[in-house]
Amino acid sequence: MQRAPYVWLAATILGFLLLNSGLVRIAPEPGRGSTALAATGTALGVVGALIWTLFQRESVRRTLPTSSFVVARWALASTPFFFAYSAVAAGGEQWAFFWGMLLSLALLVISARRTKRESLTANRSTP
């Protein structure tokens, strides 16, 4: 993941889109789903994004090996998508999926950029 973060970004997005194709068949029609489920899924996605933000602190980075940190950052960046997906699959409104997907994509792009920058910095410092 450290060597090619943009390849992982593309693969993750493709995986999300593949999951979306199955969700289309089981999601309730717009206006017929549960707003409470959709709001809960969106709120949990925002909480996941906040945890991702707190995870970026230098103290966390120093305590974990680099490879574990990168994988954990990627997993946390994906949580808004999975919360929103679960909410819609359980019968929530479809708008929750949009916000979860959007938030996860933003976090994944930022994660890929940071991973690439960190790997370039590490390569420069080693002789």
C-alpha positions as CSV (number, residue, x, y, z in Angstrom):
1,M,0.0,0.0,0.0
2,Q,2.9,2.3,0.7
3,R,4.5,1.9,-2.7
4,A,1.4,2.5,-4.8
5,P,-1.3,4.3,-2.8
6,Y,-3.0,5.6,-6.0
7,V,-3.4,2.0,-7.3
8,W,-5.0,1.2,-3.9
9,L,-7.2,4.2,-4.2
10,A,-8.5,3.1,-7.6
11,A,-9.0,-0.5,-6.4
12,T,-10.9,0.8,-3.3
13,I,-13.2,3.0,-5.5
14,L,-13.9,0.1,-7.8
15,G,-14.7,-2.1,-4.9
16,F,-17.1,0.5,-3.6
17,L,-18.8,0.7,-7.0
18,L,-19.1,-3.1,-7.1
19,L,-20.8,-3.1,-3.7
20,N,-23.1,-0.3,-4.9
21,S,-24.4,-2.4,-7.8
22,G,-25.8,-4.9,-5.3
23,L,-27.2,-2.2,-3.1
24,V,-29.3,-0.8,-5.9
25,R,-31.4,-4.0,-6.0
26,I,-32.2,-4.0,-2.3
27,A,-32.4,-0.3,-1.4
28,P,-35.9,1.2,-0.9
29,E,-37.2,3.6,-3.4
30,P,-36.4,7.3,-2.7
31,G,-38.9,8.6,-0.1
32,R,-39.8,5.2,1.2
33,G,-36.8,4.4,3.4
34,S,-36.3,5.2,7.0
35,T,-34.9,8.7,7.6
36,A,-33.8,7.7,11.1
37,L,-31.6,4.9,9.7
38,A,-30.2,7.2,7.1
39,A,-29.4,9.9,9.7
40,T,-27.8,7.3,12.0
41,G,-25.7,5.9,9.2
42,T,-24.6,9.4,8.2
43,A,-23.9,10.4,11.8
44,L,-21.8,7.3,12.3
45,G,-19.9,8.1,9.1
46,V,-19.1,11.6,10.5
47,V,-17.9,10.0,13.7
48,G,-15.7,7.7,11.7
49,A,-14.3,10.8,9.9
50,L,-13.6,12.5,13.2
51,I,-11.8,9.4,14.5
52,W,-9.8,9.4,11.2
53,T,-8.8,13.0,11.9
54,L,-7.7,12.2,15.5
55,F,-5.8,9.2,14.2
56,Q,-3.5,11.6,12.2
57,R,-1.8,12.9,15.3
58,E,1.9,12.5,15.6
59,S,1.6,10.6,18.9
60,V,-0.3,7.9,17.1
61,R,2.1,7.8,14.2
62,R,5.0,7.3,16.5
63,T,3.4,4.4,18.4
64,L,2.5,2.3,15.4
65,P,4.8,0.8,12.8
66,T,4.5,2.6,9.4
67,S,2.7,-0.2,7.6
68,S,0.2,-0.7,10.4
69,F,-0.5,3.0,10.5
70,V,-1.1,3.2,6.7
71,V,-3.5,0.3,6.8
72,A,-5.4,1.6,9.8
73,R,-5.7,5.0,8.2
74,W,-7.1,3.4,5.0
75,A,-9.6,1.4,7.0
76,L,-10.7,4.4,9.0
77,A,-11.1,6.4,5.8
78,S,-13.5,3.7,4.5
79,T,-15.7,3.6,7.5
80,P,-18.2,6.4,6.4
81,F,-18.9,4.4,3.2
82,F,-19.6,1.2,5.2
83,F,-21.8,2.9,7.8
84,A,-23.9,4.6,5.0
85,Y,-24.0,1.3,3.0
86,S,-25.3,-0.6,6.0
87,A,-27.9,2.1,6.8
88,V,-29.3,1.9,3.2
89,A,-29.1,-1.9,3.1
90,A,-31.1,-2.0,6.4
91,G,-33.9,0.2,4.8
92,G,-32.6,3.8,5.2
93,E,-33.0,6.6,2.7
94,Q,-30.6,6.5,-0.3
95,W,-29.2,10.0,0.4
96,A,-27.2,8.5,3.3
97,F,-25.2,6.5,0.7
98,F,-24.3,9.6,-1.2
99,W,-22.9,11.4,1.9
100,G,-21.0,8.3,3.1
101,M,-19.5,7.7,-0.3
102,L,-18.5,11.3,-0.7
103,L,-16.9,11.5,2.7
104,S,-15.0,8.2,2.2
105,L,-13.7,9.3,-1.2
106,A,-12.4,12.6,0.3
107,L,-10.7,10.8,3.2
108,L,-9.2,8.1,0.9
109,V,-7.8,10.8,-1.5
110,I,-6.2,12.6,1.4
111,S,-4.9,9.3,2.8
112,A,-3.4,8.4,-0.6
113,R,-1.7,11.7,-0.9
114,R,-0.3,11.6,2.6
115,T,0.9,8.0,2.2
116,K,2.7,9.0,-1.1
117,R,4.2,12.1,0.5
118,E,5.4,10.1,3.6
119,S,6.9,7.4,1.4
120,L,8.8,10.0,-0.7
121,T,10.1,11.6,2.5
122,A,11.2,8.3,3.8
123,N,13.0,7.4,0.6
124,R,14.9,10.7,0.6
125,S,16.1,10.2,4.2
126,T,17.5,6.7,3.6
127,P,20.9,6.6,1.8
